[in-house]
Amino acid sequence: MHILNPITGEQIALPSVITINQVTPIFNRKGELCKYRYSRHTAEGVTESPMTLPLDKLRLEHDKWTWLPPHLGIHDCAYKDGLLYAVTSFGEIFSFDLDATVITAKVIMGRTKEYACERIYIVHAPCGDLLQVWKPQEGNGNWVDEITGFPALVSNTQNTRIFRVDTVAKKLVQIFSLDDHVLFIGNNQTSCLGVSEYPQLKANHVYFTDDFECLSSKSMWGLRLDIGVLNLEDKSIDEIVAPRLFLKCRAPVFLVPNPSMMNSTLHG
């Protein structure tokens, strides 16, 4: 297993997944490794299968993965100045000091919602503010696929709610405009960028890809991928790919290249 830089082609080897306690290698009758079994249950008495992934971390000098508390419910992560921030499906925010000898979870924000009905993202804005983003999804079953002619279920992003995290007052402050900034959310690393550095992007817009859970298991529904660009001013949505891709085609992943690193690589 490796981390790959798609721009430079550089690769970093990672420890085997079997160094994670919850992962078990499965061998066939010939003694050959055929698959891995992953258990999301971390304690006795768990009766429901969790719908969000646990959190692992790795230092470059380590030869195994380390499980971070809390084990379940993490929707998104952000890293800054040696601290890893994680947000749960209920809006809770934890931070982890990755340089500490013993890593513990520090509560930055308690629960901000009662029901886990949206996708939750966390990101640092260029100004330094910590933002929490909620993306609700609505399904529409009264739609006919223009290619097959059959009824199909569509999962659409209609809007997003963006909050600034007030870490002193321990509350969320809703903001209604990104001004000259842009958000990337979905099946990629959540990013907040300034259009002054990336003039090809649209200011005060949210670029989103489909990260609906259990996406592949619902292909029989005729679901199309939820991909687009949301204008926060008038709430209109433009498609990135038209017509939208079928479910069996994975959503594109937005990459945020570092121009300075690209230049040094090309001229090094």
Helices and strands as residue ranges (DSSP letters): E 2-4, E 11-13, G 17-19, E 23-27, E 33-38, E 56-57, E 66-67, E 74-80, E 83-88, E 93-97, E 105-109, E 119-124, E 130-135, E 137-144, E 151-157, E 161-166, E 171-175, E 181-185, E 191-194, E 205-208, G 216-221, E 228-231, E 237-238, H 259-267
